[in-house]
Amino acid sequence: MSKEQRAQIDAMMRQPRPGGPRSVEAIRAGFKAMMAQMIVPGDIRVTQTTLGARPALHVEPDDGRRAGTILYFHGGGWVFGSPETALSLTGNLVAKTGFGAYSVDYRLAPEHPFPAAIEDTLGAYRALLDSGRDPSTIAFVGDSAGGGLTVTTCLAARDAGLPLPAAIVAFSPGLDATRTGESMDTKEGLDPIFTREAVEHTGAMYLAGADPHQPLLSPAVLADLTGFPPMLLQVGTNEILLDDSTRLAARARAAGVDVILDITADVPHVFQSFAGVLDEADEALDRAALFLGQRVRTAGAAPTPE
């Protein structure tokens, strides 16, 4: 672990930004530019495809793919981001596990508010099941808003009577649209990325007037997680969203779910994106890959969705 690495990343993330709420276009362009700096492994193949009704990236290891599938949901506050901006995360997980991954380009707010994203991620999961894949070979993985979608898509799948995936991995997930976690205030100065004002600005676009007091918007405080698959929640101490993970983990334990709450000190939101630059990022992704390898069944061939 390196204090110097953490300090450098914290300083980089605190670079001055334009004051006041930014337009959707500016937010999307800024995030795309920032994520283009992340390191993507070279030993993967990336192709454009579709999954369900949505475009997706299919990411595979160059050598000897194992018969497991990661269904990946990118971050971006349900307003920005894409499979391309999450490619450092998806690519590293594919390289470390040997699994293939589909990263879903779900619809974004404000053009497509709640529940459009969940409809699209659930549709992608249905497409995998309809292709003949066994749910025990599939894991939901996501970061930030996409980390929230790993949980809410699982809720939606259960409500629809679908079999649940083998595992969930969520990096710094957004799990509480009510914004009632203590860390929303206690971590505000420590978080180099988010403020309450910023997350409420984009969150309002996703809500579009919907009541946040419902499980598909605030699972950390309202969801019944009975029957959920094993979960790994990774989060940093310097995040205003820290308590989204801590409270979901408590709900999972109370429901008898196998859950690992993996907290790393002095790192920012979705620190795993800094793989190749930050030691803690590489180590966290190693732990995530180990978790997936232990829980995703790899026997048998993996058919390709139509």
N, C-alpha and C positions, 0 to 999 in steps of 0.2 A: 504494500500500500504506500502511496506517496502523497504526503501533504502538499508538496509542490504541484503535483498534477491537479489535485483538487482545487488548489488556490488559483491556478491558471485558468481552469475551466470556469470557476466562479467569476473571475474577473472578465473573461470573455463574454459570459452570459449577461453581465451587468453593463455592457456597452450602452451608451446613451441611445435612447429611442425617441421618436417623435412623441410629444406630449398629447394627452387626451385620447379618446377612442379613435381607432383607425378604421378605415373602410375595410370591407370584406376583401376587396381586391388587394389592398396593401398588406393585410394580414397574410393572405395566401401567398403573395409574392415573397414576402420576407421569410416566411417559414420554409418555402421551397429553396430559397437561396441558402439559408442556414443549414438545412439538412443535406444539401448537395456537398457540403464539406465533410460529411461523415465517411468513414472508411468502409467500403463494401468488399467482402472477400472476393478474390479472383477465381476461386475454384468452384464456381457455381454457374449454372445456365439459367437465363431469365428469358421467358417468352410471354408475349401477350396472348391472352385467351379470354374466355368468358366462363362464368360459373353462375348457374341460375340465370337470372335476367341481367347480370351486371358484368362489366369488364373486370378482369383480374390479371395479376401477374402470377405465372407459374414458375416457381423457383426450385431448381433441382441441383443436387451435388453433381460435380463432374464425374465422380467415380462411385460406382457401386451403391446406388440408392437402396435404402432399407424400406420395407413395406409399411411405412407409417406416414400419416399426413397431418401437417400443421395447417389449420385454417386460421389465417392471420387477419387481424383487424387493426388498421393503422390508427395513430393518434391524430389530434388536431382539433380538439374541442367540438367535434361534430360539425365544424364549420370550414376547416382547412385541412391540408394534408392529403396524401394519396398513397397507393402502394409503392410508388417510387420514393417518396420521402421516408418511408420506413424500411427501405431496402437494406440498410446496414444491419438492422435488427433481424429481419427475415433471413437475409443472407448468412449472417453469423449462426443463427439457429440451424439452418439447413446444413451448413458446413460442419457444425459440431455434432449434430444428431445423425446425419445421413438420411433424414426424412425429406420428402418433397413438401413443398408448401404452396398453398394458394392464398394470395393476398388480395382481398376483395375491395374493389373501388365502389364502396357504398355511397349512396346519395348524401349530399351535404346540405345543411341549413346555411342561410335562411331560405334558400330556394325550396328545400325539402326538409321541413322540420320533423320533430318527433311525430310518429314512430318510424319514419321512412328508413333510417339507418338500420333499425332492428328488423324491419321487413326484409331488407336486402341481405343482411348477414344470415338471417334464418333461411332465406331462399337459397343462399349459397350452401348452407349445411344440408338442406333438403336435396340439392343437386348431387352432393357427394353420396348421400345415402341412396338416392335413386340410381346412382351409377353402380351400385352393388357393394360399396365399401361398408365394412363392418364398423359400427360406431366405436368399438374397442380399439380401432386403429387410427382414430381421429382425435386431435387435441385442439382446443380453442386457445389461441395466444393473441395478445394484443397489448398495446401501450396507450396510456393516458385515456382519452375517450374510447379508444379501441380496447383498452383493458376493461373499461366499464362494459363494453359490448360483449366481452367474453362471458360476463355474468348475466347480463340481461338477455342475450341470445339463448343462453342455457335455460333461463326462466321461461322464455317464449317457446322453446322447444319442448320443455316439460308440459307447459300448458296446452300445446298442440298434440300431445300424446306421442311425441317422437322419442326414440331412445336417446340417451344423453351420451356425450363424448366421453373418452377415457380420462381426460384431464383438462384442467384449466391452468394457464399461466398468464398472470397479469402484471405488467410493469407499470408502476405508479398509476393505478387505475383511478378514473373519475367515477365515483359510485354514490354521490350524494348531491342531487340538484337542490336540496333544501339548504345546503351550505352551512350546516349546523355543527360541523366538527370544530373542536377547540383549536386545532392546528390552523384553521383558516385565519385566526387572529394571532396566535402565539408564534407562528412561523413566518409571518408576513415579511419581517425584515430579513430573515435568513434566506428566504426563497429568492434566488437570483432571476427567476423566470416569471413567476406569477404574482399577481396581487388579487385581492378579493374583487376589486373593480374590474380587472381584466377578465377573470373567469365568469363573473356575472354578466359582462357585456356579451361574450360569445354564448354563454349559457342561455341568455334570454332569446337569442336567435333560434336555438334548438328547441326550447320550450314553446315558443310562439303562443304564449298564453296558457299552456297546459299547466295543470296543478302539479307541482313537483312532488307532492306527497303521495306517490304511488310507487310500487316496487320496480317497475321498468324504468323509473327515473332516479330513484333513491334506494337502491337495494341495500346499501350499507346500513340503513336504519329501518327499512320496511319489508325486505324480502324474506320469505320463508324458503330456506335453502335445503329443506329436507330432500334427501335423495341425490344431492349434487355429487359429481365426481370429485376426486382429490384435486386440491387447489394449491398453487404456489403464488403468493403475493409478494412481489419485490418492490420496495419503496425506500426512499432516502429520508434521513432525518431533517433535511433542509427543505421540506416541501409543505406548502399549505394544505396539500391533499393527503398528508400523512394519515390523518384520522379516518379517511375513507377506507384505507386498508385495515387499520387496526380494528375498526368497528365491524367491518365485514368478516374479518377473521373470528371475532368473538361470536358473531351470529352463526358462522359456519360450525364452530366448535359446539355451540349450544344445540345445533341441529344434528350433531353426530357425524359431521363431515370431516374427512381427513384434510387438514389445512396446515400449510407451512407459511408463517409470516416471517419474511426474510428482510430485515431492516439493516441498511448500510449507513454508517455514520458520515455526516458532512458531505453528502453528495446531493446533486439537484434532481429535479424531475426527469424521469426517463434517462438516468445516467448511463444506462446500458448502451445508449446510442454512441457513446464515446469509446467503443471498443477499439483497441489498437492505440489509444491515447491515454486512457485512464485504466490503471490496473484493476480497480474495483469493478469496472464495466466488464472486462474480460472474465473476471472471477465469477461475477453474477451470472453471466451467460453460460459459463461452465456448469454452474449449479442448476440453472434452468434446463440445460441439455441433459444433465444427469436425471433430473426429475422426470423429464419427458421419456427418456430411454427406459426408465423403470416402470412407467405406467402405460405407455402406448404399446399395444400388442403388435408385433412385427411379423408374425407368421403368415404365410400366404402372399399371393400377389396383390398388387393394388391396381384395380381397373382405372381407366381414364374416363372422367365424366364426358358426356357428349356435349 
